[in-house]
Amino acid sequence: MPSLTLSEARSRADLLRVSATHVDLDLTKPAGTFRSTATINFQCRHPGQETFVDFKGSELVRASLNGVELDATTLADDRLPLGGLQADNVLVMEGTMAFSADGEGLHRHVDPADDRTYLYAMSFLDAAPRWFACFDQPDLKCSYTFDVQAPADWTLLGNGAYRQTSPGRWQMEQTRPLSSYYVTLVAGPYASIRDEHDGIPLGIHVRASLAKFLAAEAVDILTNTKQSFDYFHQTFGVRYPFGEYHQAFVPDFNAGAMENPGCVTLRDSYIFRAAATRADRGSRACTIAHEMAHMWFGDLVTMTWWDDLWLNESFAEYLALRACAAATDYPMWTDFGIARKAWGSVADQSPSSHPVAGNGSADAQAALADFDGISYAKGAAVLKQLAAYLGEEVFLAGLQSYFARHRYGNATFADLMAAWTDAGAVGLPGWADSWLRRAGMDTLAVERGPSAAGGLSAAGGQQGNWLTRTPPVDDDGGDRPHAVAVAAIDQTGTETARPAVVLTG
């Protein structure tokens, strides 16, 4: 199956606007498969042209476009051609889909503790078509509704609130515009604890065999959730926009967590079954805040193309650290400096190093190949540097403007830089070029002796301690300005000064 290319995505986004997708799922079939019917309403800017829809099911049972049956045998490489498009179109795709065992698509787990079945969906990066047909790219957002048939004693969760309309049948309310990669469903006999904060319904969920462990951890999880909401509401100036907020701790998860709007999925190892350290709980608090930060960075405003995926992760990493330090009992900056930042530093000094931004990925899978500790940890460190360089007022005003301009839509890093510039940032393109579009690390050091530049040292004379910057050996001329605080310590260990400086040159 070919990976979606940037040129294909641009062509399809220029041609189409998707307004709504309705998905009907029958989860009552024999184990191994389920039925999925997607009805997609979309508009075509240039009627008569053609495009394709993404489908990765076991069998395409039938497909129709504007009431005309399509030839299912034309499905190739997980793409069904769509020709003769009208200004307004209705596409219906019914398929037999396979449950997954790898954490992608609609994953099925049978708990060995009680033989009960649990499902959850993971749609990232290109896994959404494994459980429903869609135009699978981040900049073709639309609203979603779901009808689901499932056992009557199950709990159903998703991007919108579910209600059981009759025994074994559920409906999910219409969502705000979503990208296909974070559409989800969590279904099964999950054990739940529900709460509410600031008008937001909250829920935390695990498989039934872990219910007693969830009860023991619930206060800490919900406290961190509420504190993080308060921090982000105040910092962003935009309330959480996706209704209910559920956190489902699911089995066999192949990542740390996934930021599905309204229903975050997290690995269930975060529900501790034995004694846990403060560091363990701090790591969980940071993950909770990280996924919540995505509700704004990634979900409310989504990158136009995968090449800007770092915008999601670097910001979520950085803002989670800020939230934990400011609002929770788990200030995690020290942990970041010792462990997480080192992850990014090692990646940045390896042969596979790459810039934080602007790697020019030609297709979705290539973008994923450049997704590592640089995208998360180095990016977060760079954003901390940017906040110090711009100042808090300009940094936060730019973010608030960015959300206001692009909410429920898509944007690029250039759009974010424009928002910061309008908020008062000066020289941002040069800063971004040096910090974000160049790989490698500078070395900062304190040297004793006369300044090579002939200026004054922190001691006030030509002789003293000098802070110097040495770029990487293979640096091609980038001059990264470093906004840092320099602490002076006397012979007794007492801090005598802490001047803020910007080191250049």
Disulfide bonds with the S-S distance in Angstrom:
none
